[in-house]
């Protein structure tokens, strides 16, 4: 029995005794009274709710939400268009640079071709001159009479 008495004493101390339990019951009753008072106030409202006004307000809210979504979509679309325009601009710049590089390379190739052609012409002229010189005789005129028996031989440069 002592153990039981000790256990009850410990529980009473934790709960706060009869006064503690009475305080909790009073708090619950107060909250229930406040809830009942609020319910009575709500039920006493004699104002009739006009469903047309409620529907109009709801439609206005829906329109506002729809307009907000449309603005957001328009902003996203504008941002995407700006990105596409930037990409197109960069691509055009790249193509222009490539075209310019091709034109410069074509000019270099043409200059090189012209130089090669000039070099070939000069080489041909040098070859012709060399052949002409090779056909010239190196015999003196005084010796010409005495060397009539010699046959002329071409000298190559």
RAURWO-V868344 format. One record per helix or strand of 2 or more residues. SS is the DSSP state (a for helix, b for strand). FROM is the first residue (numbers start at 1). TO is the last residue. If there is no record, write none. Layout:
# RAURWO-V868344
ss,from,to
SS,FROM,TO
SS,FROM,TO
This chain:
# RAURWO-V868344
ss,from,to
a,2,15
a,17,44
a,51,135
a,141,146
